[in-house]
Amino acid sequence: MDLKDFISTSLTQIAEGILAASEALKDTDAVVNPTRLTTYSNAAQGFGRTTERNDSEGRLVERVTFDVAVSTEGETQGKAGLKVGVASFGVNVGGDMKEKAGKESRIQFTIPMVFPSVRTKTVE
């Protein structure tokens, strides 16, 4: 996969993830990637506050930071491929260790979010 396709695919999947999260949370007061907000400095714990007309103080907007490892791997068995996944450290599944050679890159991004203060009502 060349760099142009990789960037396009990555950004498309991030945007689709934001839309899917917004849809899943539509019955709450959570807001993924709010549009009306005042941001704080980078040194602040929160990202900023919303500037909705009906809320004088605004709701706290948090930073949700992702660090995704993207690697190309070639196993000693002759298979090679692109693997995209959330970075994890020191994981050994099933007790099998394989020698792998490859290159790892990282994608880091932050999505602003207002966490829910009201729970959804579930129908039983």
C-alpha positions as CSV (number, residue, x, y, z in Angstrom):
1,M,0.0,0.0,0.0
2,D,1.5,3.4,-0.9
3,L,1.5,6.3,1.5
4,K,-1.3,8.2,-0.3
5,D,-3.7,5.2,0.0
6,F,-2.6,4.6,3.6
7,I,-3.3,8.2,4.6
8,S,-6.6,8.2,2.8
9,T,-7.7,4.9,4.4
10,S,-6.6,6.0,7.9
11,L,-8.4,9.3,7.8
12,T,-11.5,7.8,6.3
13,Q,-11.7,5.1,9.0
14,I,-11.1,7.7,11.8
15,A,-13.9,9.9,10.4
16,E,-16.2,6.8,10.1
17,G,-15.4,5.9,13.7
18,I,-16.4,9.4,14.9
19,L,-19.7,9.1,13.0
20,A,-20.4,5.6,14.4
21,A,-19.6,6.8,18.0
22,S,-21.9,9.8,17.5
23,E,-24.7,7.5,16.2
24,A,-24.2,5.0,19.1
25,L,-24.5,7.8,21.7
26,K,-27.3,9.8,20.1
27,D,-29.7,9.0,23.0
28,T,-27.3,10.4,25.5
29,D,-26.0,13.9,26.1
30,A,-22.5,12.9,25.1
31,V,-21.0,14.8,22.1
32,V,-18.2,13.4,20.0
33,N,-16.2,16.1,18.3
34,P,-18.3,19.1,19.4
35,T,-18.5,22.0,17.0
36,R,-19.2,24.9,19.3
37,L,-16.4,25.1,21.9
38,T,-13.8,27.4,23.4
39,T,-10.4,25.6,23.7
40,Y,-7.9,25.9,26.6
41,S,-4.2,26.0,26.3
42,N,-2.3,22.8,25.7
43,A,-1.2,22.8,29.3
44,A,-4.8,22.5,30.6
45,Q,-6.2,19.1,31.7
46,G,-9.4,19.6,29.7
47,F,-9.6,20.5,26.0
48,G,-12.1,23.3,26.5
49,R,-15.8,24.0,27.2
50,T,-18.8,24.0,24.9
51,T,-20.4,27.3,24.0
52,E,-24.0,26.2,23.6
53,R,-26.5,29.1,23.9
54,N,-28.6,27.4,26.6
55,D,-25.6,26.6,28.9
56,S,-24.0,29.6,30.5
57,E,-20.9,27.8,31.8
58,G,-20.5,25.2,29.1
59,R,-19.8,21.5,29.4
60,L,-16.2,20.3,29.8
61,V,-14.7,18.9,26.6
62,E,-12.1,16.2,27.2
63,R,-9.3,15.0,24.9
64,V,-9.5,11.3,23.9
65,T,-6.1,10.4,22.6
66,F,-5.3,7.4,20.4
67,D,-2.0,5.9,19.7
68,V,-2.3,3.2,17.0
69,A,0.6,1.0,15.9
70,V,0.8,0.3,12.2
71,S,3.2,-2.4,11.1
72,T,4.3,-4.4,8.2
73,E,5.4,-7.8,9.2
74,G,7.2,-10.6,7.5
75,E,7.1,-14.0,9.3
76,T,9.8,-16.6,8.9
77,Q,7.1,-18.8,7.2
78,G,7.2,-16.4,4.2
79,K,3.9,-14.5,4.8
80,A,4.0,-10.7,4.8
81,G,1.3,-8.2,5.2
82,L,0.1,-4.9,6.7
83,K,-1.3,-5.1,10.2
84,V,-3.2,-2.2,11.9
85,G,-4.1,-2.4,15.5
86,V,-4.1,-0.7,18.9
87,A,-0.6,-0.8,20.4
88,S,-0.1,-3.3,23.2
89,F,3.0,-4.1,25.0
90,G,4.2,-7.5,26.4
91,V,1.4,-9.6,25.1
92,N,2.0,-13.3,24.5
93,V,-1.1,-15.1,23.2
94,G,-1.2,-18.9,23.4
95,G,2.4,-19.3,24.5
96,D,3.7,-19.3,20.9
97,M,6.4,-16.9,19.9
98,K,7.3,-16.3,16.3
99,E,10.2,-14.5,14.8
100,K,9.0,-11.5,12.9
101,A,10.8,-8.8,11.0
102,G,9.1,-5.6,10.1
103,K,8.7,-1.9,10.5
104,E,6.3,-0.2,12.8
105,S,4.8,3.3,12.4
106,R,2.5,5.1,14.7
107,I,-0.6,7.2,14.2
108,Q,-1.5,9.5,17.0
109,F,-4.6,11.6,17.1
110,T,-7.0,13.2,19.5
111,I,-10.7,13.5,19.3
112,P,-12.5,16.0,21.5
113,M,-15.5,14.6,23.4
114,V,-18.1,15.7,26.0
115,F,-18.7,12.7,28.2
116,P,-22.3,11.8,29.0
117,S,-23.8,13.1,32.2
118,V,-27.1,11.3,31.6
119,R,-27.4,7.6,31.2
120,T,-29.5,6.1,28.5
121,K,-32.7,4.4,29.5
122,T,-32.6,0.8,28.5
123,V,-35.8,-1.1,27.7
124,E,-36.0,-4.5,29.5
